[in-house]
Amino acid sequence: MTLLADVQDATGTGTGTRRRASRPVALLTAAALVAALMAVPLVFLLIEAAGAGSAELRSLIFRPLTWSLLWNTVRLSVVVTLACAVIGTAAAR
């Protein structure tokens, strides 16, 4: 057999019997539920922002606390990314 025939047989696209992969319904359902739960705060934020005026939104967005929280988030993201890279690299060896 050629390499192409081996690949076709392994993927089920050749002349042999074709297997259909079953979808893990429970896993997809759980993932959809988690995604919906993760979207709840964003939806709440959008609803609240729609009810506020533009002057109020501007004062909330550009206050010092917002910039401080944003800076803390960026620093945390960098530290966690670096830590994951170090731990992952060490674990791979």
CYANA upper distance limits for C-alpha pairs under 8 A (distance plus 0.5 A):
  1 MET  CA      5 ALA  CA      6.58
  1 MET  CA      6 ASP  CA      7.26
  2 THR  CA      6 ASP  CA      6.90
  3 LEU  CA      7 VAL  CA      6.82
  4 LEU  CA      8 GLN  CA      6.63
  5 ALA  CA      9 ASP  CA      6.56
  5 ALA  CA     14 GLY  CA      7.37
  6 ASP  CA     10 ALA  CA      6.65
  7 VAL  CA     11 THR  CA      6.63
  8 GLN  CA     12 GLY  CA      6.34
  8 GLN  CA     13 THR  CA      5.38
  8 GLN  CA     14 GLY  CA      5.04
  9 ASP  CA     13 THR  CA      6.81
  9 ASP  CA     14 GLY  CA      5.59
  9 ASP  CA     15 THR  CA      7.92
  9 ASP  CA     16 GLY  CA      6.86
 12 GLY  CA     16 GLY  CA      7.47
 12 GLY  CA     17 THR  CA      7.24
 12 GLY  CA     18 ARG  CA      5.07
 12 GLY  CA     19 ARG  CA      6.59
 13 THR  CA     18 ARG  CA      7.32
 14 GLY  CA     18 ARG  CA      8.32
 24 PRO  CA     28 LEU  CA      6.80
 25 VAL  CA     29 THR  CA      6.54
 26 ALA  CA     30 ALA  CA      6.62
 27 LEU  CA     31 ALA  CA      6.59
 28 LEU  CA     32 ALA  CA      6.61
 29 THR  CA     33 LEU  CA      6.68
 30 ALA  CA     34 VAL  CA      6.70
 31 ALA  CA     35 ALA  CA      6.62
 32 ALA  CA     36 ALA  CA      6.62
 33 LEU  CA     37 LEU  CA      6.69
 34 VAL  CA     38 MET  CA      6.59
 35 ALA  CA     39 ALA  CA      6.76
 36 ALA  CA     40 VAL  CA      7.10
 38 MET  CA     42 LEU  CA      8.34
 39 ALA  CA     43 VAL  CA      6.69
 40 VAL  CA     44 PHE  CA      6.65
 41 PRO  CA     45 LEU  CA      6.56
 42 LEU  CA     46 LEU  CA      6.69
 43 VAL  CA     47 ILE  CA      6.69
 44 PHE  CA     48 GLU  CA      6.66
 45 LEU  CA     49 ALA  CA      6.50
 46 LEU  CA     50 ALA  CA      6.57
 47 ILE  CA     51 GLY  CA      7.07
 48 GLU  CA     52 ALA  CA      7.05
 49 ALA  CA     53 GLY  CA      8.39
 49 ALA  CA     57 LEU  CA      7.66
 52 ALA  CA     56 GLU  CA      6.85
 52 ALA  CA     57 LEU  CA      7.07
 53 GLY  CA     57 LEU  CA      6.78
 54 SER  CA     58 ARG  CA      6.54
 55 ALA  CA     59 SER  CA      6.76
 56 GLU  CA     60 LEU  CA      6.75
 57 LEU  CA     61 ILE  CA      6.55
 58 ARG  CA     62 PHE  CA      6.54
 59 SER  CA     63 ARG  CA      6.54
 60 LEU  CA     66 THR  CA      7.99
 61 ILE  CA     66 THR  CA      6.68
 62 PHE  CA     66 THR  CA      7.12
 62 PHE  CA     67 TRP  CA      7.81
 63 ARG  CA     67 TRP  CA      7.48
 64 PRO  CA     68 SER  CA      6.72
 65 LEU  CA     69 LEU  CA      6.61
 66 THR  CA     70 LEU  CA      6.60
 67 TRP  CA     71 TRP  CA      6.59
 68 SER  CA     72 ASN  CA      6.70
 69 LEU  CA     73 THR  CA      6.65
 70 LEU  CA     74 VAL  CA      6.78
 71 TRP  CA     75 ARG  CA      6.71
 72 ASN  CA     76 LEU  CA      6.56
 73 THR  CA     77 SER  CA      6.59
 74 VAL  CA     78 VAL  CA      6.77
 75 ARG  CA     79 VAL  CA      6.71
 76 LEU  CA     80 VAL  CA      6.54
 77 SER  CA     81 THR  CA      6.51
 78 VAL  CA     82 LEU  CA      6.65
 79 VAL  CA     83 ALA  CA      6.56
 80 VAL  CA     84 CYS  CA      6.55
 81 THR  CA     85 ALA  CA      6.67
 82 LEU  CA     86 VAL  CA      6.70
 83 ALA  CA     87 ILE  CA      6.55
 84 CYS  CA     88 GLY  CA      6.24
 85 ALA  CA     89 THR  CA      6.42
 86 VAL  CA     90 ALA  CA      6.56
 87 ILE  CA     91 ALA  CA      6.51
 88 GLY  CA     92 ALA  CA      6.60
 89 THR  CA     93 ARG  CA      7.20
